[in-house]
Amino acid sequence: MVNIVLDYTYQHPFELLVMTYNSRFPTHKRIPVLLENIIKSVSYDHEKKELTVVRRVKVDLEAPYWLKRLFGIYFFYIMQTLVYNVDERWMNTASQSLSFRNWVSVQEEVSWREHKDNKDWTYFHETASLELQAHFMGSEKIIEKFIGKSYSNNFENARKLDADFIQEALSKPLQNIIESCEEMIRYVGGNHHHIYLSRFSFSLSIIVII
């Protein structure tokens, strides 16, 4: 079994991280492994002021050919539940693999929230676990080692990609940023986007002005 815990601090406000994260959906040319994204449900809890989005994601398997051939896997499906609280400034995702559950179990939880030491920074925390459910001709340790190393590399690459997305967003005129944000919220929030659209846009206005 492989357990992974990763942390990172972005020196950027939470709202900007939410925008850059959601800009990769449904697909993005800079993330070719993201093959497909289908939203299964959207709900909004008025009391908690929480938006919940459940999506099924099709992902290309980033692995050597021998490992793909061993598993007979070239892509896989993930079910992700995203919960976003505007007032308390946090967003969580919980993901689990849908494909090949008899062979391998993968679970991942990620959170973004206001940094406790600086309200203009964002604290990122990620945990993941992988457990092989079957025997693979004595190759279990090799496979687990590869997955652990690959996960760490992907984490570093994802942070670099986030940095590029952030700089790209900040280089745009303010109105373009707000329009991109509004489009993202409408896409993610469905019929509930009007509840917090103006507030989110105002937050971005403050970020860019500062």
N, C-alpha and C positions, 0 to 999 in steps of 0.2 A: 504493500500500500504506500502511496506517495501523498504526503501532506505538504502544502506550500502556503506560506504566509508572506505577503509583500506589502510594503508601505511606501508612500511617496507624498511629498508636500509640493503643491503647485503654488507659486507666488502670484496667483491670480484669483479673482473673486469666484465664488461658487457658481453664480449665474452664467459666467463665461464658460466654465467647464461643462455645465449642462448643455449649453448650446453646441459646443464643439463635439461633445459625445454624440448627441442625437443627430448631428449633421451627417454622420456616416450611414444613416438609414434612409431609405430602404437598402440602397447599395451605394458604393462610392468607388470611383475609378482608382483611388489610391489605396483601397483595401480590396484587392482582387480575390482574397480568400472568402469574402462575404458574397456568396452566390445568390442568395434569395432571402427575403424578409417578408413574412406574412403576419399581420396583426390579427390575433384571434379574438381579443376582447379589449375593451376600454371601459373603465368605470371611474367615477369620482365620488369620494366620500365627503359630503358637505360638512359634516361635523369635524372630521379630522383634517379637512382641506388637503386630501391626498389623492393624487392621480395614480391609477394603476393600469399598466399596459402589459398585456400578455402577448408575446410574439413567438412564432416559430421561425428559426433561422437555419438556413442551409449553408454549411461551411465546407470549404475545400480542406482536405487533410494535408497539412504541411508535414511531410515525413519522407524519409528515403523510400525509394521504390520497393526495396526488399520488405520493409515494414508494411507498406500498403498491400503488397502481394500476400504477405503472411496472413494479414487480417481479411484480405479481400475487400478492403474499404478504400474508397477514393474520395468520398465526401460523407458527411454525417449531418444529422439534424439535432438542434438544441432547442429546448423550450426555455424561454427567458421571461421572468416576471419582473417588471420595473415598477418601483413605487417612488413617487416624487412628491415631496412636501415643500411647498413654496415658502410658507411662513417660517418654518423651523430650519429651512435651508439645508436639506439633506435629500439624497437620492440613493436608493439601494437597488441592486439587481441580484436576482438569484437564478442560476442557470443549471440545468441538468441535461445530460445527453439522452436522446430518445432512441438513437440507433444502437444496435448490438448490445443490448443490456445484459444478455446472457454471457457476454465476453468481458465487458468492461463497464464500470460504473464511474461516472465523472460528475462532480458537483462543484459549483463555483459560486461564491458570494462576493460582491463588490459594493463598496460604499464611497460616496463623496459627501463631504459635509464641511461646514464652516470650521476653520482651524481654531482650536481653543486659545491659541496665543495671538492670533491676528485675524480679525473678522474679514479682512480683504484677501486672505489666503484660503486654499482648499486642501483639506486632508483627504487622502485617498488610501483605502485599505482593501486588500484583496486576500481571500483565502480560497484554496482549492484542494480537493482530494480526489484521488484516482485509485481505484481498486480493481485489479484483474479478477474476473469471476471464473476464469477457465485457465487451464494449463496450456502453455505454448512451447512444448518440447524443450523445456529447460531454459527458455529464453526470457523468463519473467523478469529477472533482475536487469537484463540488458534493456528490455523494453521500458521498465520503470525509470532507469537511469536516463535513457534518451528523453523520455517525456518530461522528467524533472528539469533537465538542461534546456530542452526546447521551450518549456514554460517560462523559465527565467529570461531566456533570450527574447521571447515574444513580449515579455513585460517591458524590457528596456526599449525595444523597438516601438512599442505602443506609446511610451512616454515621449519619445522623440517625435512620433507622428502627432501626438497631442500638441506638442510645442509648435509644430509647423501649422496645425490648424488654428491655434490661438493667434500666432503672428499674422496669419493670413486674414483672420477675422478683424484684428485690430488695425490692419493696414487699409481696410475699407472705410469709406465715408460712413458717418454715424447712421444716416438714413438707411444705407444698404445693410448695415448690421441689424438694425431693428426689423427691416423687412424680412431678412433671412430668419431672424428669431421668430417672427410672427408666423412665417410659413412652416417652420419646424413645429411650433406649438399646435397649429391647426392640424398638422399631419399626425402628431403624437396624441393630441388631446381630443381629436374628433369633435363631438358636439359640446364638449366641456371647455374648449379653449377660451371662450369669452370670459370665463370666471377669473382668470389670472393673466390674460394677455397684456392688458395695459400696464399692470404692475411689473411684469417681467420686462417689457420694453423700457419702462422708466428706469429700472435697475441698470439695464445696459447703457442707457443714456448717461447715468452717473459714472459708470465704469469708464466709458470712453472719454468723457470730459475730464475726469481726474487723470 
